[in-house]
Amino acid sequence: MRVVSRILAAAFLALSVVLLVADGTAMLAANAFVATPLASTIASLFPGTLESVELAVQDNLHPLLWEPTLTTLLAWPGWAVIGVIGLLFALLGRSQSRRRLVSIDQF
């Protein structure tokens, strides 16, 4: 399970860096702050997906889950949302740290 989490973390973090570089070049070209929302990134990569996900969420789950929650998440910059998901997978995949207890007598 840890290996899968680490692989997913690397993939999500790499995608986050790619989206950050794309927004960075757009910022340099526009000479202003540019943040591409996650919704437009998904719409450009997978056309028609957001509409079908919206219908599935509203029909199978609760309509309030789509409107205030997921639309807010889709309005945030894509690199930030995907980066946070990657960090969560990295935390899930980290190894158990062995902490060495140091006593005062060792100093």
DSSP file (Angstrom, degrees, kcal/mol; ACC not computed):
  #  RESIDUE AA STRUCTURE BP1 BP2  ACC     N-H-->O    O-->H-N    N-H-->O    O-->H-N    TCO  KAPPA ALPHA  PHI   PSI    X-CA   Y-CA   Z-CA
    1    1 A M     >        0   0    0      0, 0.0     4,-2.2     0, 0.0     5,-0.2   0.000 360.0 360.0 360.0 -37.2    0.0    0.0    0.0
    2    2 A R  H  >  +     0   0    0      1,-0.2     4,-2.2     2,-0.2     5,-0.2   0.875 360.0  52.3 -65.8 -36.2    2.9    2.3    0.8
    3    3 A V  H  > S+     0   0    0      2,-0.2     4,-2.3     1,-0.2    -1,-0.2   0.910 109.4  49.0 -66.7 -41.7    4.4    1.8   -2.6
    4    4 A V  H  > S+     0   0    0      1,-0.2     4,-2.6     2,-0.2     5,-0.2   0.905 111.1  50.5 -64.3 -41.2    1.2    2.7   -4.4
    5    5 A S  H  X S+     0   0    0     -4,-2.2     4,-2.3     1,-0.2    -1,-0.2   0.890 110.6  49.4 -64.0 -39.0    0.8    5.8   -2.3
    6    6 A R  H  X S+     0   0    0     -4,-2.2     4,-2.3     2,-0.2    -2,-0.2   0.893 111.4  48.5 -67.6 -39.0    4.3    6.9   -3.1
    7    7 A I  H  X S+     0   0    0     -4,-2.3     4,-2.3     2,-0.2    -2,-0.2   0.930 113.3  46.9 -66.4 -44.5    3.8    6.4   -6.8
    8    8 A L  H  X S+     0   0    0     -4,-2.6     4,-2.8     2,-0.2     5,-0.2   0.890 111.2  52.9 -63.4 -38.3    0.5    8.3   -6.7
    9    9 A A  H  X S+     0   0    0     -4,-2.3     4,-2.5    -5,-0.2     5,-0.2   0.922 110.0  47.7 -62.9 -44.0    2.2   11.1   -4.7
   10   10 A A  H  X S+     0   0    0     -4,-2.3     4,-2.2     2,-0.2    -2,-0.2   0.902 113.4  48.0 -64.1 -40.5    5.0   11.3   -7.3
   11   11 A A  H  X S+     0   0    0     -4,-2.3     4,-2.3     2,-0.2    -2,-0.2   0.933 114.5  44.7 -66.9 -45.9    2.6   11.4  -10.1
   12   12 A F  H  X S+     0   0    0     -4,-2.8     4,-2.1     1,-0.2    -2,-0.2   0.897 114.7  48.5 -66.7 -39.6    0.3   14.1   -8.5
   13   13 A L  H  X S+     0   0    0     -4,-2.5     4,-2.1    -5,-0.2    -1,-0.2   0.879 111.0  50.7 -68.9 -36.1    3.3   16.2   -7.5
   14   14 A A  H  X S+     0   0    0     -4,-2.2     4,-2.1    -5,-0.2    -2,-0.2   0.920 111.3  48.0 -65.5 -42.7    4.8   16.0  -10.9
   15   15 A L  H  X S+     0   0    0     -4,-2.3     4,-2.4     1,-0.2    -2,-0.2   0.876 109.7  53.9 -63.7 -36.6    1.5   17.1  -12.5
   16   16 A S  H  X S+     0   0    0     -4,-2.1     4,-2.1     1,-0.2    -1,-0.2   0.901 108.1  48.8 -64.1 -40.9    1.3   19.9  -10.0
   17   17 A V  H  X S+     0   0    0     -4,-2.1     4,-2.4     2,-0.2    -2,-0.2   0.896 110.0  52.2 -66.5 -39.1    4.7   21.2  -11.0
   18   18 A V  H  X S+     0   0    0     -4,-2.1     4,-2.2     1,-0.2    -2,-0.2   0.929 111.7  45.9 -61.7 -45.2    3.8   21.0  -14.7
   19   19 A L  H  X S+     0   0    0     -4,-2.4     4,-2.3     1,-0.2    -1,-0.2   0.858 111.6  52.6 -66.9 -34.5    0.7   23.1  -14.1
   20   20 A L  H  X S+     0   0    0     -4,-2.1     4,-2.3     2,-0.2    -2,-0.2   0.896 109.5  48.5 -67.6 -39.9    2.6   25.5  -11.9
   21   21 A V  H  X S+     0   0    0     -4,-2.4     4,-2.4     2,-0.2    -2,-0.2   0.892 110.6  51.6 -66.2 -39.1    5.2   26.0  -14.7
   22   22 A A  H  X S+     0   0    0     -4,-2.2     4,-1.8     1,-0.2    -2,-0.2   0.923 112.8  44.7 -63.6 -43.1    2.4   26.5  -17.2
   23   23 A D  H  X S+     0   0    0     -4,-2.3     4,-2.2     1,-0.2    -2,-0.2   0.861 111.2  55.4 -67.7 -34.4    0.8   29.2  -15.0
   24   24 A G  H  X S+     0   0    0     -4,-2.3     4,-2.1     2,-0.2    -2,-0.2   0.900 107.9  47.0 -65.3 -40.8    4.2   30.7  -14.4
   25   25 A T  H  X S+     0   0    0     -4,-2.4     4,-2.1     2,-0.2    -1,-0.2   0.872 111.6  51.7 -68.8 -35.0    4.9   31.1  -18.1
   26   26 A A  H  X S+     0   0    0     -4,-1.8     4,-2.3    -5,-0.2    -2,-0.2   0.872 108.8  51.9 -66.6 -35.6    1.4   32.6  -18.5
   27   27 A M  H  X>S+     0   0    0     -4,-2.2     4,-1.6     2,-0.2     5,-1.0   0.902 110.2  48.0 -66.0 -40.7    2.2   35.0  -15.7
   28   28 A L  H  <5S+     0   0    0     -4,-2.1    -2,-0.2     2,-0.2    -1,-0.2   0.891 113.7  47.1 -66.6 -38.3    5.4   36.1  -17.3
   29   29 A A  H  <5S+     0   0    0     -4,-2.1    -2,-0.2     1,-0.2    -1,-0.2   0.882 120.1  37.5 -70.5 -37.9    3.7   36.6  -20.7
   30   30 A A  H  <5S-     0   0    0     -4,-2.3    -1,-0.2     2,-0.2    -2,-0.2   0.629  96.7-137.2 -88.7 -14.0    0.7   38.6  -19.2
   31   31 A N  T  <5S+     0   0    0     -4,-1.6     2,-0.3     1,-0.3    -3,-0.2   0.867  76.0  82.8  56.3  38.0    2.8   40.4  -16.7
   32   32 A A  S   <S-     0   0    0     -5,-1.0     2,-0.4    -6,-0.2    -1,-0.3  -0.947  95.5 -72.1-156.3 169.4    0.1   39.8  -14.2
   33   33 A F        -     0   0    0     -2,-0.3     2,-0.4    -3,-0.1    -9,-0.1  -0.583  49.5-178.9 -73.8 125.5   -1.1   37.0  -11.8
   34   34 A V        +     0   0    0     -2,-0.4     2,-0.5   -11,-0.2    -7,-0.2  -0.991   8.8 174.7-128.2 123.4   -2.6   34.2  -13.8
   35   35 A A        -     0   0    0     -2,-0.4   -15,-0.1    -9,-0.1    -2,-0.0  -0.955  22.4-144.7-130.0 112.8   -4.1   31.1  -12.1
   36   36 A T        -     0   0    0     -2,-0.5    42,-2.2   -17,-0.2    43,-0.3  -0.642  24.1-124.9 -77.7 122.0   -5.8   28.5  -14.3
   37   37 A P  B  >  -A   77   0A   0      0, 0.0     4,-1.6     0, 0.0     3,-0.3  -0.279  15.3-119.5 -65.3 153.1   -8.7   27.0  -12.4
   38   38 A L  H  > S+     0   0    0     38,-2.3     4,-2.6    36,-0.3     5,-0.2   0.838 111.3  61.2 -61.1 -33.6   -8.9   23.3  -12.0
   39   39 A A  H  > S+     0   0    0     35,-2.3     4,-2.5    37,-0.2    -1,-0.2   0.906 104.8  45.9 -63.2 -42.0  -12.2   23.2  -14.0
   40   40 A S  H  > S+     0   0    0     34,-0.3     4,-1.8    -3,-0.3    -1,-0.2   0.843 111.8  52.4 -72.2 -30.5  -10.7   24.7  -17.1
   41   41 A T  H  X S+     0   0    0     -4,-1.6     4,-2.0     2,-0.2     5,-0.2   0.932 112.9  43.8 -67.0 -45.1   -7.7   22.3  -16.9
   42   42 A I  H  X S+     0   0    0     -4,-2.6     4,-3.2     1,-0.2    -2,-0.2   0.898 112.8  53.0 -65.4 -40.0  -10.0   19.3  -16.6
   43   43 A A  H  < S+     0   0    0     -4,-2.5    -1,-0.2    -5,-0.2    -2,-0.2   0.854 111.2  46.2 -65.8 -33.9  -12.2   20.7  -19.4
   44   44 A S  H  < S+     0   0    0     -4,-1.8    -1,-0.2    -5,-0.1    -2,-0.2   0.849 119.9  39.0 -77.4 -32.5   -9.3   21.1  -21.7
   45   45 A L  H  < S+     0   0    0     -4,-2.0    -2,-0.2     1,-0.2    -3,-0.2   0.895 132.7  20.7 -81.6 -41.5   -7.8   17.6  -21.0
   46   46 A F  S >< S-     0   0    0     -4,-3.2     3,-1.6    -5,-0.2     4,-0.4  -0.765  80.9-154.2-130.2  84.9  -11.1   15.7  -20.8
   47   47 A P  T 3  S+     0   0    0      0, 0.0    -4,-0.1     0, 0.0    -3,-0.1  -0.337  78.8  16.3 -63.8 137.9  -13.9   17.5  -22.6
   48   48 A G  T 3> S+     0   0    0     -5,-0.1     4,-1.4    -2,-0.0     5,-0.1   0.352  93.6 108.2  86.4  -6.0  -17.4   16.6  -21.3
   49   49 A T  H <> S+     0   0    0     -3,-1.6     4,-2.5    -7,-0.2     5,-0.2   0.915  72.8  53.7 -71.9 -42.2  -16.2   15.1  -18.1
   50   50 A L  H  > S+     0   0    0     -4,-0.4     4,-2.4     1,-0.2    -1,-0.2   0.870 107.3  51.2 -64.0 -36.5  -17.3   17.8  -15.8
   51   51 A E  H  > S+     0   0    0      2,-0.2     4,-2.2     1,-0.2    -1,-0.2   0.919 112.5  45.6 -66.3 -42.5  -20.9   17.7  -17.0
   52   52 A S  H  X S+     0   0    0     -4,-1.4     4,-2.2     2,-0.2    -2,-0.2   0.873 113.3  49.8 -70.0 -35.5  -21.1   14.0  -16.5
   53   53 A V  H  X S+     0   0    0     -4,-2.5     4,-2.6     2,-0.2     5,-0.2   0.894 109.7  52.6 -67.5 -38.8  -19.5   14.2  -13.1
   54   54 A E  H  X S+     0   0    0     -4,-2.4     4,-2.5    -5,-0.2     5,-0.2   0.934 111.4  45.3 -61.6 -46.3  -22.0   17.0  -12.1
   55   55 A L  H  X S+     0   0    0     -4,-2.2     4,-2.3     1,-0.2     5,-0.3   0.901 113.5  50.2 -64.3 -40.1  -25.0   14.9  -13.2
   56   56 A A  H  X>S+     0   0    0     -4,-2.2     4,-2.5     2,-0.2     5,-0.5   0.903 113.0  45.7 -66.2 -40.4  -23.6   11.8  -11.4
   57   57 A V  H  X5S+     0   0    0     -4,-2.6     4,-1.7     1,-0.2    -2,-0.2   0.925 115.7  45.6 -68.6 -43.7  -23.0   13.7   -8.1
   58   58 A Q  H  <5S+     0   0    0     -4,-2.5    -2,-0.2    -5,-0.2    -1,-0.2   0.848 120.4  39.5 -70.2 -32.9  -26.3   15.4   -8.2
   59   59 A D  H  <5S+     0   0    0     -4,-2.3    -2,-0.2    -5,-0.2    -3,-0.2   0.908 127.6  28.8 -81.9 -43.5  -28.2   12.3   -9.0
   60   60 A N  H  <5S+     0   0    0     -4,-2.5    -3,-0.2    -5,-0.3    -2,-0.2   0.789 129.8  22.5 -93.1 -29.6  -26.4    9.7   -6.9
   61   61 A L  S  <<S-     0   0    0     -4,-1.7    -3,-0.1    -5,-0.5    -4,-0.1   0.127 108.9 -55.0-108.6-134.6  -25.2   11.8   -4.0
   62   62 A H    >>  -     0   0    0      1,-0.1     3,-1.5    -2,-0.1     4,-0.7  -0.920  33.8-134.5-115.0 138.9  -26.5   15.1   -2.7
   63   63 A P  H >> S+     0   0    0      0, 0.0     4,-1.8     0, 0.0     3,-0.5   0.801 105.3  62.7 -60.7 -27.8  -26.9   18.2   -4.9
   64   64 A L  H 34>S+     0   0    0      1,-0.2     5,-0.9     2,-0.2    -6,-0.1   0.724  92.8  64.5 -70.6 -19.2  -25.3   20.3   -2.1
   65   65 A L  I <4>S+     0   0    0     -3,-1.5     5,-1.9    -8,-0.1    -1,-0.2   0.862 108.3  39.9 -69.4 -34.1  -22.1   18.4   -2.5
   66   66 A W  I <<>S+     0   0    0     -4,-0.7     5,-1.9    -3,-0.5     6,-0.2   0.966 113.6  48.9 -78.0 -54.3  -21.7   19.7   -6.1
   67   67 A E  I  <5S+     0   0    0     -4,-1.8     4,-0.2     1,-0.2     5,-0.2   0.948 125.0  15.6 -65.0 -61.1  -22.8   23.3   -5.8
   68   68 A P  I   5S+     0   0    0      0, 0.0     4,-0.5     0, 0.0    -1,-0.2   0.879 133.3  38.1 -82.7 -30.2  -21.0   24.9   -2.9
   69   69 A T  I  ><S+     0   0    0     -5,-0.9     4,-1.9     2,-0.1    -3,-0.2   0.984 121.5  31.1 -85.9 -62.5  -18.3   22.2   -2.3
   70   70 A L  I  ><S+     0   0    0     -5,-1.9     4,-2.4     1,-0.2    -3,-0.2   0.835 117.4  55.3 -72.0 -32.0  -17.0   20.9   -5.6
   71   71 A T  H  ><S+     0   0    0     -5,-1.9     4,-0.9    -4,-0.2    -1,-0.2   0.869 108.6  49.8 -67.9 -33.6  -17.5   24.1   -7.6
   72   72 A T  H  > S+     0   0    0     -4,-0.5     4,-0.7    -6,-0.2     3,-0.5   0.917 111.8  48.1 -66.2 -42.9  -15.4   25.9   -5.0
   73   73 A L  H >< S+     0   0    0     -4,-1.9     3,-0.7     1,-0.2   -35,-0.3   0.876 110.2  51.9 -64.9 -37.9  -12.7   23.3   -5.3
   74   74 A L  H 3< S+     0   0    0     -4,-2.4   -35,-2.3     1,-0.2   -34,-0.3   0.677 103.5  59.2 -73.3 -16.8  -12.8   23.5   -9.1
   75   75 A A  H 3< S+     0   0    0     -4,-0.9    -1,-0.2    -3,-0.5    -2,-0.2   0.656  88.8  90.6 -84.4 -16.4  -12.4   27.2   -9.0
   76   76 A W  S << S-     0   0    0     -3,-0.7   -38,-2.3    -4,-0.7   -37,-0.2  -0.344  97.8 -78.7 -74.4 160.2   -9.1   27.0   -7.2
   77   77 A P  B  >  -A   37   0A   0      0, 0.0     4,-1.9     0, 0.0     3,-0.4  -0.339  37.4-132.1 -60.3 138.9   -5.8   26.8   -9.1
   78   78 A G  H  > S+     0   0    0    -42,-2.2     4,-2.4     1,-0.2     5,-0.3   0.860 103.5  56.1 -62.8 -38.0   -5.2   23.4  -10.5
   79   79 A W  H  > S+     0   0    0    -43,-0.3     4,-1.6     1,-0.2    -1,-0.2   0.843 108.3  49.1 -65.6 -31.7   -1.6   23.2   -9.3
   80   80 A A  H  > S+     0   0    0     -3,-0.4     4,-2.1     2,-0.2    -2,-0.2   0.928 113.3  44.5 -73.5 -44.7   -2.7   23.9   -5.7
   81   81 A V  H  X S+     0   0    0     -4,-1.9     4,-1.9     2,-0.2    -2,-0.2   0.937 117.9  43.3 -65.7 -46.7   -5.4   21.3   -5.6
   82   82 A I  H  X S+     0   0    0     -4,-2.4     4,-2.3     1,-0.2    -1,-0.2   0.852 112.3  54.8 -69.7 -33.2   -3.4   18.6   -7.2
   83   83 A G  H  X S+     0   0    0     -4,-1.6     4,-2.3    -5,-0.3    -1,-0.2   0.897 107.4  49.2 -65.2 -40.3   -0.4   19.5   -5.1
   84   84 A V  H  X S+     0   0    0     -4,-2.1     4,-2.2     2,-0.2    -2,-0.2   0.899 110.6  50.6 -66.1 -39.9   -2.4   19.1   -1.9
   85   85 A I  H  X S+     0   0    0     -4,-1.9     4,-2.1     1,-0.2    -2,-0.2   0.915 110.8  50.1 -62.5 -41.8   -3.6   15.7   -3.1
   86   86 A G  H  X S+     0   0    0     -4,-2.3     4,-2.2     1,-0.2    -2,-0.2   0.891 109.3  50.8 -63.1 -40.0    0.0   14.7   -3.9
   87   87 A L  H  X S+     0   0    0     -4,-2.3     4,-2.3     2,-0.2    -1,-0.2   0.881 108.4  52.4 -65.6 -37.3    1.1   15.8   -0.4
   88   88 A L  H  X S+     0   0    0     -4,-2.2     4,-2.0     2,-0.2    -2,-0.2   0.910 110.4  47.5 -64.8 -40.8   -1.7   13.7    1.2
   89   89 A F  H  X S+     0   0    0     -4,-2.1     4,-1.8     2,-0.2    -2,-0.2   0.875 110.3  53.5 -65.8 -36.1   -0.6   10.7   -0.7
   90   90 A A  H  < S+     0   0    0     -4,-2.2     4,-0.5     1,-0.2    -2,-0.2   0.892 108.7  48.9 -65.5 -38.5    3.0   11.4    0.3
   91   91 A L  H >< S+     0   0    0     -4,-2.3     3,-0.6     1,-0.2    -1,-0.2   0.878 111.2  50.0 -67.2 -36.7    2.0   11.5    3.9
   92   92 A L  H 3< S+     0   0    0     -4,-2.0    -1,-0.2     1,-0.2    -2,-0.2   0.831 114.0  45.9 -68.4 -30.8    0.1    8.2    3.5
   93   93 A G  T 3< S+     0   0    0     -4,-1.8    -1,-0.2   -88,-0.2    -2,-0.2   0.402  84.2 118.0 -95.1   3.1    3.1    6.6    1.9
   94   94 A R    <   -     0   0    0     -3,-0.6     2,-0.1    -4,-0.5     3,-0.0  -0.340  65.7-113.8 -71.7 153.7    5.8    7.7    4.3
   95   95 A S        -     0   0    0      1,-0.1     2,-0.4   -93,-0.0    -1,-0.1  -0.445  36.9 -90.3 -83.9 159.5    7.7    5.1    6.2
   96   96 A Q        -     0   0    0     -2,-0.1     2,-0.3     1,-0.1    -1,-0.1  -0.543  44.6-135.4 -69.5 125.1    7.6    4.8    9.9
   97   97 A S        -     0   0    0     -2,-0.4     2,-0.8    -3,-0.0    -1,-0.1  -0.642   6.1-141.2 -85.3 138.3   10.2    7.0   11.4
   98   98 A R        -     0   0    0     -2,-0.3     2,-0.5     2,-0.0    -1,-0.0  -0.873  17.5-155.6 -99.4 111.7   12.3    5.5   14.2
   99   99 A R        -     0   0    0     -2,-0.8     2,-0.6     1,-0.0    -2,-0.0  -0.734   4.9-144.4 -91.4 130.5   12.9    8.2   16.7
  100  100 A R        -     0   0    0     -2,-0.5     2,-0.5     2,-0.0    -2,-0.0  -0.830  12.4-139.0 -95.8 125.0   15.9    7.8   18.9
  101  101 A L        -     0   0    0     -2,-0.6     2,-0.5     1,-0.0    -2,-0.0  -0.699  16.1-158.3 -83.7 128.2   15.5    9.0   22.4
  102  102 A V        -     0   0    0     -2,-0.5     2,-0.2     3,-0.0    -2,-0.0  -0.921   5.4-148.7-109.9 127.1   18.5   10.9   23.6
  103  103 A S    >   -     0   0    0     -2,-0.5     3,-1.1     1,-0.1     4,-0.3  -0.512  25.3-114.5 -90.3 163.6   19.0   11.1   27.3
  104  104 A I  G >  S+     0   0    0      1,-0.2     3,-1.2    -2,-0.2    -1,-0.1   0.780 111.0  67.6 -67.2 -26.2   20.6   14.1   29.0
  105  105 A D  G 3  S+     0   0    0      1,-0.2    -1,-0.2     2,-0.1    -3,-0.0   0.716  88.6  65.6 -69.0 -20.2   23.5   11.8   30.2
  106  106 A Q  G <         0   0    0     -3,-1.1    -1,-0.2     1,-0.2    -2,-0.2   0.625 360.0 360.0 -78.7 -11.9   24.7   11.4   26.6
  107  107 A F    <         0   0    0     -3,-1.2    -1,-0.2    -4,-0.3    -2,-0.1   0.466 360.0 360.0 -85.7 360.0   25.6   15.1   26.2
